[in-house]
Structures are given as C-alpha cells and as structure tokens.
C-alpha cells in the first residue's frame, strides 16, 4: 500500500512538472517582449578620429655660415623679433684680421698691375707678365670679398618675424657651420597661426577632403574645444613605403598600418596652443540635417538586405513585429540615416538581439519543429 501511495505521488509530481514545462515553453514561444527604440529625426554627423601635433605655420632654425665662437645673443626665449633684427653676434677677430690681410694683398696687387700696364705700354713688359699681374689682382680682390663676407656673417639677423622658441645658444658656445648638421643658435617660429599635422589611417583617408572642418582637444585644456579645417592632404604615406628606395623594407612589413599626413589650419585667438602639443581630432566627413534615423543596434540583415523590426503593441499589451526593409545612408556614432523605407518618426523598432535557432533533433524525448515537446 505504501508503495502505491509513493508511486501515485511521483506520478502527480511528474505530471505537474511536465505541464509546467510545456505551458511555460508554449508561452515563451507565443509571446515575446521586445526592447525598443524610437525612429527619430535628427542632425547626423559622421566623424573620423585622428591624432596630430600642434605646429607653428612657419618656423626656422638660425645657424651660422661660418665656424666661430658665439660672442653675444641679445634675445631670449619668448622674445618677439622682426626680420633683420640682430639675434646673435659671433667673435669676428680672426675674420677681421683675414680681411685686413686680404685688403693689404689687394692694394699691393693693384699697384703691381698699374706698374706692369705702364711698362707693357712702353714695351718693357711682355703680354704674359701683364696677364699674370691681372690674375694676381683678380685673385686678391676675390679673397677680399670673401673675407668681408665672413666678417658680415658674424652678425646674424632674424630671417622672419616671429617668436624665439626654446633657449638660444649661450655666449661662449662654438657655432659650427655645415650643410648637414650645423649648430642651431636659436629657433624662430611664427605663432600667430597654428597648424595641426595629423596621421590618418588609410581606411579613413578616402573620406577626407580639403575644406572639411574638425574639432580637437589637447591634454592641457581638456574642457576647451578647438576648431580646425583641412588645408592639405599628403599624396604619399608617412613612411614613403611605395618608393623604390624603401621597397625592400616595406615588403617585410606589408602588414603594417599605412598612415597619411593631413594638415589642418587651427585658429588660436586665445594663444593657448603650444608647439608639440598632442591634438585629438574628430574630422567631420559627412553631415545631414533633420534626417530620419534609427539606432545602429536595430539594424539587421538577411539575404534581401538591411531591415529593422517595427514593433506594434495592442490594447492588451501584446507585441508583434514586422520586418521593414530600408536603404541606409550616413552612419553616425550611434544612429544611421534611413534614406528609403516604410518608416516614420515615432515608430517603435526592436533593438533585441536574437541568436540563430539551433537545429532540432528527432527521437524519443526530443522537441518538435516549433520547439515544443512532442505530443
């Protein structure tokens, strides 16, 4: 008797569990709740992000054409200078002595030439002797001109209007001439206008055009937003990897990311930006006004194209969804423009993600084609 009671209880519990499982599974498959967002009208902007460096519009490194010790630097860092202003004086004693010697040599050569001309005219000197005297005179004159030029080079003037950036070379330092690595005595930059030189990824460079606007921030003023405008797009990548001279190295790094320089004009009326600051830019590459937009999270695709699920709710709160196929326009950060499609502002669309259904297997204890237990 006890066994029968236990068996009956087990059967009742099993039946209740089966009924609960079936009814809950049925409810799950016949009713569904959707997370929804509204279709809206808005101004939509597409941007490309890049990182660049603040630079002055013009700058120059002032160096010497001769090798000499610095005697005086009458300007200091942050001083404003104008074209032609004396910015450095070199020790010119040796050059002045060479000039005086060259002047003496030229005087002697000139006197000798005059005597030789007179003697040649009376037949006492040959034409060859006259030509030699003329050659010595010309050489002495050239040497004097060179010596005088060296003396003039001891006075160094500013080649442009601007501001002295960085500490100039101190008096007593040696300024060495050279075509490759001359000693830089000081640097002058035109800080009245600033530029941003940025590196843009090759995947984004095609969407950037001269004249497009941008905004950027710098770490020194995180709450300040600066404006900029594209003025130049480089026609070669930053590493010139396409050239024959670097083909061997570029082939070994073919998977490296390619960047191109883009230059921006950056007005700075408050004079806050300093050379070498890092600028983080958002470049506006597309913009539409009052566009019909849906959240990017709502976009789904199938073999027919892109679509959204428009959700309607009846008086009993039951939700149903229908697929509305759309043509997509401009992508923003969170929203995308709908160029074509049977949607209007205010429509509810689903942002619920649905994983692909798994293929059911047949057999005893398996589920039917609708995901319900078999009868």
Order of alpha helices (4+ residues) and beta strands (2+ residues): alpha-beta-beta-beta-beta-beta-alpha-alpha-beta-beta-beta-beta-alpha-beta-beta-alpha-beta-beta-beta-beta-beta-beta-beta-beta
